[in-house]
Amino acid sequence: MKSFFLRYRLALLLLFFSALCLPLILHKGETNYSADETYFHLPSILQIRAHWPRLDLKADSLSATAPGYQYVLAGVSLLTGPDKTVMRLLNLGTSLGVLVVLWFAWPRGTDGALRLAALLPLAACNFFVKSASYVVTDNAALLATAACLVLTLLGNSPSRLPCAGLAAAAAAAIFFRQINIWLEASLCLRLIQTTRPACWWPVLPPLAMLAWLVHAWGGLVPPTWTSHHRSGLVMAALSYQLALFPLIGLFYYAAASPKDWPKHLLNRWTVIGASLGLLGTLAGPTFPSVESGRWSGYLWPVAEHLPVIGHISLLFAVMAPLGGAILGLLARHLWRTAGPEFALPWLVAVLGFMATGLINRQVFQRYYEPSLLVLLLIWLAIISQRSPAPPRFRLTPLYLLGALELGVTTVKAYGRTFGLL
């Protein structure tokens, strides 16, 4: 009976997500996501399809990311045809795979209600829904990323990690989006915990994949995009990512926080986190600027209506240190619950993800929020797996976050797509 309700809740989640996406998939009008689809990804699929299985990395990389997902879809299109709606439906299937992987990431016997509540914010997320509804690479990269993180961070013993699966997932993540090299940091940290050198080889295929791309392009991006991304470190990315933690991370912490949580608000973890947020905010401009790539996301319009002191937006001067403190709370609670063996690789994964954002001049929320939701869900799963005593989770904060995400999706995705705004 328990397994029936588990499968029932999973089916309910997948149906809910599909119902959110299908109207967008079948819509014929233009949106900002369909522009990427029209100008970059569909032409790349058609171009690769013409000479599949051969792949010319330099010529076939029409966007700033690696053409791995386009290559996969081009191969499948030989069987299904390259119709845009068909490609969108295939991309929906890829996105459903993200939810399935994260559903089964939890320890055996985990209540289905907890899994559903933890996954609902991602399933309702505006960026995840739109990336599932148009032919873009976001969710394919997220699928490989989620699989790699689950295998890396939730394995009981470093010497028993599924090496082949880890290597394949990490290499695929980079083949779909080269910026996913950040996965190597937590993977290396987890694998060196074992003294068996035979277990270390999964770090090599992702590096080989990146080396192949860099050799073909002569850099980290295709040649036609080199000048577009040559802007040095973009510290606003760190500020924006940390500013998301009060908006999403706080809900996951509330779901698993200890009863005496007020006693933990001020400690070295929160001080270090807040200091990181403040330093990131002071290190570079954080005021909105379309020319500089600081314009896409919910926080930039808010920042436009708040004071700017020098080059620092008051919004990020407050939100980034607060977000850093919340990250400190999350890391501290995980450290005390699961120990450094599990907490340190998770924290390194979060910081590694944030660090790679510093090399992208486009500070867009769509690049951050889905991955952070995955990392927060895995944080919750580790708490569930490694707690000395069965933890008591509060599902209300997660359902509330899911409802907020759904409200934003209704306004941003449906409102704009169907002319309601």
C-alpha positions in Angstrom: 0.0 0.0 0.0 2.9 2.4 0.8 4.5 1.8 -2.5 1.2 2.5 -4.3 0.9 5.9 -2.6 4.6 6.6 -3.5 4.0 5.9 -7.2 0.7 7.8 -7.0 2.3 10.9 -5.7 5.1 10.7 -8.3 2.5 10.3 -11.0 0.6 13.3 -9.6 3.8 15.4 -9.6 4.6 14.5 -13.2 1.1 15.2 -14.4 1.1 18.5 -12.6 4.3 19.5 -14.2 3.2 18.3 -17.7 0.0 20.2 -17.4 2.0 23.4 -16.7 4.2 22.9 -19.7 1.8 21.6 -22.4 0.0 24.9 -23.1 3.4 26.6 -23.6 4.6 23.8 -25.8 1.6 24.0 -28.0 1.6 27.8 -28.2 2.7 29.1 -31.6 3.6 32.7 -30.5 7.0 34.1 -29.8 8.6 34.5 -26.3 12.1 35.2 -25.0 12.7 31.4 -24.7 11.3 30.7 -28.2 13.8 33.2 -29.6 16.7 31.1 -28.2 15.0 28.1 -29.7 14.5 29.7 -33.1 17.8 31.4 -33.6 20.2 29.0 -31.9 19.0 25.5 -30.8 16.7 24.3 -33.6 19.1 25.5 -36.4 21.9 23.7 -34.6 19.8 20.5 -34.4 19.0 20.7 -38.2 22.6 21.4 -39.0 23.9 18.5 -37.0 21.1 16.2 -38.3 22.4 16.8 -41.9 25.7 15.1 -41.1 24.9 13.0 -38.0 26.7 11.1 -36.4 29.6 13.4 -37.3 29.9 16.5 -35.1 31.9 19.6 -35.9 32.3 21.4 -32.6 33.3 24.7 -34.0 30.7 24.9 -36.8 27.8 23.2 -34.9 28.1 25.3 -31.8 25.7 28.1 -32.6 25.0 29.2 -29.1 27.6 29.9 -26.3 27.2 26.4 -24.9 28.4 23.0 -26.0 26.2 21.3 -28.6 25.8 18.0 -26.8 22.1 18.2 -26.3 21.5 19.4 -29.8 23.5 16.4 -31.0 21.3 14.0 -29.0 18.1 15.6 -30.3 19.5 15.5 -33.8 20.1 11.8 -33.5 16.6 11.2 -32.1 15.1 13.4 -34.9 16.3 10.8 -37.5 13.5 8.6 -36.0 10.9 11.2 -35.1 11.4 13.9 -37.6 12.6 17.5 -36.7 9.2 19.1 -36.2 9.4 21.8 -33.5 6.6 20.5 -31.4 8.1 17.0 -31.4 11.4 18.5 -30.3 9.6 20.4 -27.5 7.9 17.2 -26.4 11.2 15.4 -26.3 12.6 18.2 -24.2 9.6 17.8 -21.8 10.5 14.2 -21.4 14.1 15.2 -20.5 12.7 17.6 -17.9 10.5 14.9 -16.4 13.6 12.9 -16.1 15.0 15.6 -13.7 12.0 15.1 -11.4 12.2 11.3 -11.5 15.9 11.3 -10.7 15.4 13.6 -7.7 12.3 11.6 -6.6 14.3 8.4 -6.3 17.3 10.2 -4.7 15.8 10.0 -1.3 16.7 7.1 1.1 14.5 4.0 0.8 11.4 4.3 2.9 11.2 8.1 2.7 7.6 9.3 2.9 6.1 10.3 -0.4 4.6 13.4 1.1 8.1 14.7 1.9 9.4 13.9 -1.6 6.4 15.6 -3.1 6.8 18.7 -0.9 10.5 19.0 -1.5 10.2 18.7 -5.3 7.1 20.9 -5.7 9.1 24.2 -5.8 11.3 23.0 -8.7 8.3 21.5 -10.6 6.5 24.9 -10.2 9.5 27.0 -10.9 9.0 29.5 -13.7 12.5 28.9 -15.2 12.3 25.2 -15.0 8.8 25.1 -16.6 9.8 27.4 -19.5 13.0 25.5 -20.1 10.9 22.4 -20.4 8.5 24.0 -22.8 11.0 25.2 -25.4 14.0 23.6 -27.1 16.8 25.0 -24.9 19.6 23.2 -23.1 18.9 24.3 -19.5 17.0 21.2 -18.3 19.1 18.7 -20.2 22.2 20.1 -18.4 20.2 20.1 -15.1 19.3 16.4 -15.6 23.0 15.4 -16.0 23.9 17.7 -13.1 21.2 16.3 -10.8 22.3 12.7 -11.6 25.9 13.6 -10.9 25.1 15.3 -7.6 22.8 12.5 -6.4 25.4 9.9 -7.1 28.2 12.0 -5.6 26.6 13.4 -2.5 24.2 10.7 -1.4 26.4 7.6 -1.7 27.0 6.0 1.6 30.7 5.2 1.0 33.2 6.8 -1.4 34.6 3.4 -2.3 31.2 2.2 -3.3 30.1 5.1 -5.5 28.9 4.0 -9.0 32.0 5.0 -10.9 30.6 4.5 -14.4 27.4 6.4 -13.7 29.3 9.2 -12.1 31.7 9.6 -15.0 29.0 9.4 -17.6 26.8 12.0 -15.8 29.6 14.4 -15.2 30.9 14.2 -18.7 27.3 14.6 -20.1 26.8 17.7 -17.9 29.8 19.3 -19.5 28.9 18.2 -23.0 25.5 19.9 -22.6 27.0 23.0 -20.8 30.7 23.4 -20.3 30.2 25.6 -17.3 29.2 22.5 -15.3 32.9 21.8 -14.7 32.1 22.9 -11.1 30.8 19.4 -10.5 34.5 18.2 -10.5 35.2 19.9 -7.2 32.7 17.9 -5.1 33.4 14.8 -7.1 37.1 15.0 -6.4 36.6 15.8 -2.7 34.3 12.8 -2.3 36.5 10.3 -4.2 39.7 11.2 -2.4 38.1 10.1 0.8 38.9 6.6 -0.3 42.4 5.2 -0.4 41.6 3.0 -3.4 43.1 4.7 -6.5 41.0 2.6 -8.7 38.0 4.6 -7.5 39.4 7.9 -8.7 39.1 7.5 -12.4 35.6 9.1 -12.8 37.2 12.6 -12.5 39.0 12.0 -15.8 36.2 11.8 -18.4 34.7 15.2 -17.5 38.1 16.8 -17.8 38.7 15.0 -21.1 35.3 16.3 -22.3 36.2 19.9 -21.4 39.7 19.5 -22.9 38.1 18.4 -26.2 35.8 21.4 -26.2 38.6 23.9 -25.4 40.8 22.4 -28.1 38.2 22.7 -30.7 37.1 26.2 -29.8 40.5 27.6 -28.7 38.9 28.7 -25.4 36.0 28.1 -23.0 33.3 29.3 -25.5 32.9 28.9 -29.3 35.0 31.5 -31.2 32.0 33.6 -32.3 31.1 34.2 -28.6 34.6 35.0 -27.3 34.3 38.7 -27.3 30.8 38.6 -25.8 32.0 36.8 -22.7 35.4 38.6 -22.3 34.6 40.7 -19.3 36.6 39.4 -16.3 35.0 38.3 -13.1 31.4 39.4 -12.6 31.0 39.8 -8.9 27.3 40.7 -9.3 26.7 37.0 -10.0 27.8 36.1 -6.5 25.6 38.8 -5.0 22.6 37.7 -7.0 23.0 34.0 -6.2 23.3 34.7 -2.4 20.3 37.1 -2.6 18.2 34.1 -3.7 18.8 32.2 -0.5 16.3 34.4 1.5 13.8 33.7 -1.2 14.2 29.9 -1.6 16.9 28.6 0.9 15.1 29.9 3.9 12.1 27.7 3.2 14.3 24.5 3.0 16.0 25.5 6.3 12.6 26.0 7.9 11.6 22.5 6.8 14.4 20.9 8.7 15.7 23.4 11.2 16.3 22.3 14.8 13.7 23.3 17.5 16.2 25.7 19.1 17.0 27.4 15.8 17.1 30.9 17.3 20.2 30.0 19.3 22.0 29.2 16.0 21.4 32.5 14.2 24.6 34.2 15.3 27.7 32.0 15.0 30.9 31.8 12.9 29.1 30.1 10.0 26.5 32.9 9.6 29.2 35.6 10.2 31.4 34.1 7.5 28.5 33.7 5.1 27.3 37.3 5.7 30.8 38.6 5.2 31.0 36.7 1.9 27.8 38.3 0.7 28.9 41.8 1.8 32.3 41.4 0.1 30.7 40.1 -3.1 28.4 43.1 -3.1 31.1 45.6 -2.6 33.5 44.0 -5.1 31.6 45.1 -8.2 28.6 47.0 -9.5 25.2 45.6 -8.6 22.9 48.2 -10.1 20.7 47.1 -13.1 22.3 47.5 -16.5 21.1 45.9 -19.7 24.4 46.7 -21.4 26.4 44.8 -18.7 24.0 41.8 -18.6 22.3 42.7 -15.3 18.7 42.7 -16.2 17.0 39.3 -16.3 15.4 38.0 -13.1 12.9 39.1 -10.4 15.4 41.1 -8.4 16.7 43.5 -11.0 13.3 45.3 -11.5 13.1 45.7 -7.7 16.6 47.1 -7.6 15.6 49.7 -10.2 13.2 51.3 -7.6 15.7 51.3 -4.7 18.6 53.6 -4.0 22.1 53.0 -5.4 25.1 54.1 -3.4 28.0 54.5 -5.7 27.8 51.3 -7.8 26.1 49.3 -5.0 22.3 48.6 -5.0 20.8 48.8 -1.6 18.8 45.7 -2.4 21.8 43.5 -2.8 23.7 45.3 0.1 20.9 43.8 2.3 19.9 40.6 0.5 23.4 39.2 -0.3 24.7 39.2 3.3 21.4 37.9 4.5 21.6 35.1 1.9 25.2 34.3 3.0 24.1 34.0 6.6 21.3 31.6 5.5 23.8 29.5 3.5 25.9 29.5 6.7 22.9 28.1 8.7 22.3 25.4 6.1 26.0 24.4 6.1 26.2 24.4 9.9 23.1 22.3 10.3 24.3 19.8 7.7 27.7 19.6 9.3 26.2 18.9 12.8 23.8 16.4 11.4 25.7 14.4 8.8 29.3 15.3 9.6 32.1 16.8 7.4 32.2 13.7 5.2 28.8 14.8 3.7 28.6 18.4 4.6 31.9 19.6 3.0 31.3 18.1 -0.5 27.8 19.7 -0.5 29.2 23.1 0.5 32.0 22.8 -2.0 29.4 22.0 -4.7 27.4 25.1 -3.8 30.4 27.4 -3.7 31.8 25.8 -6.9 28.5 26.4 -8.7 28.5 30.0 -7.5 32.1 30.5 -8.6 31.4 29.5 -12.2 28.7 32.1 -12.4 31.4 34.7 -12.0 32.8 34.1 -15.5 29.4 34.7 -17.2 28.7 38.4 -17.9 24.9 37.6 -18.1 23.6 37.7 -14.5 20.3 36.0 -15.2 18.2 34.3 -12.5 17.3 31.5 -14.9 21.0 30.3 -14.7 20.9 30.1 -10.9 17.5 29.2 -9.4 16.9 25.7 -10.8 20.4 24.4 -9.8 20.1 26.0 -6.4 16.7 24.3 -5.9 18.4 21.0 -6.8 21.2 21.6 -4.3 18.8 22.5 -1.6 16.7 19.4 -2.2 19.8 17.3 -1.9 20.7 19.1 1.3 17.3 18.0 2.7 17.8 14.4 1.4 21.2 14.2 3.2 19.6 15.4 6.4 17.0 12.7 6.0 19.6 10.1 5.2 22.2 10.9 7.8 20.3 12.1 10.9 21.2 10.0 14.0 17.5 10.0 14.9 14.6 10.1 12.5 14.1 13.8 11.8 10.8 15.6 11.9 10.3 17.7 8.8 7.9 20.6 8.4 6.2 20.3 5.0 4.3 23.6 5.3 7.3 25.8 4.3 8.0 23.7 1.2 4.3 23.8 0.1 4.3 27.5 0.7 7.4 27.9 -1.5 5.8 25.7 -4.1 2.7 27.9 -4.1 4.8 31.1 -4.5 6.7 29.5 -7.4 3.4 28.6 -9.0 2.1 32.1 -8.6 5.2 33.6 -10.2 5.0 31.0 -13.1 1.3 31.9 -13.7 2.2 35.6 -14.0 5.5 35.4 -15.8 5.1 32.4 -18.1 1.3 32.4 -18.7 0.7 36.1 -18.4 3.3 37.1 -20.9 2.9 34.1 -23.3 -0.9 34.5 -23.6 -1.0 38.3 -23.5 -2.6 38.5 -20.0 -0.2 41.2 -19.0 
